[in-house]
Structure formats: structure tokens, C-alpha cells
């Protein structure tokens, strides 16, 4: 059975602002990914594909980039995966990628995180979030009913 997952995508309100001399924030969307069992949380910073492809730092990221680059278009938003520990606020890069196809309104998430017991991929439909509170996500992608979370 497929692991239950919920992805909450937020508009990056700091897009275009600086965080250092000549350094600009360029992630179009920020997202949190929650997997129900085992309970693990991941973070995404989704960039335009053309900008993101130059951020590969490890041999694993370069290999993954070579595998997926032929399937991505310039309008796709892409991100590396970072595991987040809410108790310690520690962020640990893990092997994986997220690809948001805004034309098809789908989000592909691939996570290879043996330390957390997660090695899976999902293709999720992306929908506008119906809740409109101040800290609500702009978009949501899930394969389960969120009322049970």
C-alpha cells in the first residue's frame, strides 16, 4: 500500500529579496511534505528548473539531475529534498527530488531516505487550498483525506 503523504505549498513572500550582498531569494514556492507512517517531515524550496539544475552539489544529485533533465521543462518547478526534525530544528539533505508541473497540475515527489525508512515516489494532483487563514498554504497535494491527520 502506498504511504500516505500530504504536501502543503506556500507562496514564497520573500521571492526577489536579498539575504546578502548580491544574493537574492529565488524559490518560487516553499513546501512542507509530511508522510504519515513512519511520521517524517521534509522541506522543499521549489525553483524554476533552469535555475535549480545548477544547484546540484553531490554525486547523487548530479546523477539524479542527469536522469530527470530530459523529462523536465523550463516551466517546471523543482527542488531537492531536506528532512526536517521539528524537535531539534535540524535540516538534513536526503536523496530525492520534487517536480511540480504547473501545466498538468501534478507534483512528483521521490524520496530515498533509508535512515527514516522512506524509499518511495508519488505522483500527486495539486489543487488550490480551500482554507484561507493567514498561514494557510496556497496549494495542496495529497493522496489521503487530511481530516484524519
HUWOLIN-V234358 format. One record per helix or strand of 3 or more residues. SS is the DSSP state (H for helix, E for strand). FROM is the first residue (numbers start at 1). LEN is the number of residues. If there is no record, write none. Layout:
ss:SS from:FROM len:LEN
ss:SS from:FROM len:LEN
This chain:
ss:E from:5 len:7
ss:E from:18 len:3
ss:E from:29 len:7
ss:E from:40 len:9
ss:H from:49 len:7
ss:H from:59 len:13
ss:E from:77 len:9
ss:E from:90 len:12
ss:E from:106 len:8
ss:H from:114 len:3
ss:E from:118 len:11
ss:E from:139 len:4
ss:H from:146 len:3
